[in-house]
């Protein structure tokens, strides 16, 4: 069955408070060369049908999986 | 006049809102289950605080697709008064009944404390018993209360007097230190373009008796009652 991998990330202009804290922790571990840590969501789903799956997944992202006010999304479909 | 308090799975301030309306304001109020498809019998619908649907995916993201939200949409379009408190505010933003979105607090902490709020609009259905510049003391309790909207939206809110409340210090100064969650322009509450849908992160229903530490929440709730009277 085709599988979709959806990646949802906060818009680059928005402060990612989680990412900032994780970056601080990495720095404490000695990784002082790390910057711009951003945390997002990875959503995996299986999808049936031979219609336009790209269009369907795109719709799912716009309607529910991502909030376009604050998030960007991208996805790939493994057939 | 009748209030309705919507109960989503995971709402947890529904009883506080119900109590404030029934016992403090002494107005008729009923619970509305999220599976209901009609809210026409009510004059004001309250979306209470809590963690609807466990806040899965994003706060309010799943609740906005509850059957009752179609009814709330229609109710709002016909001019009915709707107020979303905390999680209710998040749901109204997800449902596009209000602009913007609520992000994780910039402190990453769950903030649960009394805050000071400056009244920015004293003519709305939700704040007309307050006076502009008045400082209210009302508690917040949230992890995702950082209001965000794009610059054009912010300008629209400002130009049309749609910001109801801003986080401030006890003297009414809107400062960065008084901002508990990183909200853009210290915004704590807004209304829609028609002025009949409001959202706010602070909990007026938790500030209705001296025993609770403040009665300032009554000004918000009684504004609604008097507007409907």
HADDOCK unambig.tbl for C-alpha pairs under 7 A between the chains (distance, minus, plus):
assign (segid A and resid 17 and name CA) (segid B and resid 106 and name CA) 5.48 0.50 0.50
assign (segid A and resid 17 and name CA) (segid B and resid 108 and name CA) 6.26 0.50 0.50
assign (segid A and resid 64 and name CA) (segid B and resid 61 and name CA) 6.86 0.50 0.50
assign (segid A and resid 69 and name CA) (segid B and resid 100 and name CA) 6.49 0.50 0.50
assign (segid A and resid 69 and name CA) (segid B and resid 101 and name CA) 6.77 0.50 0.50
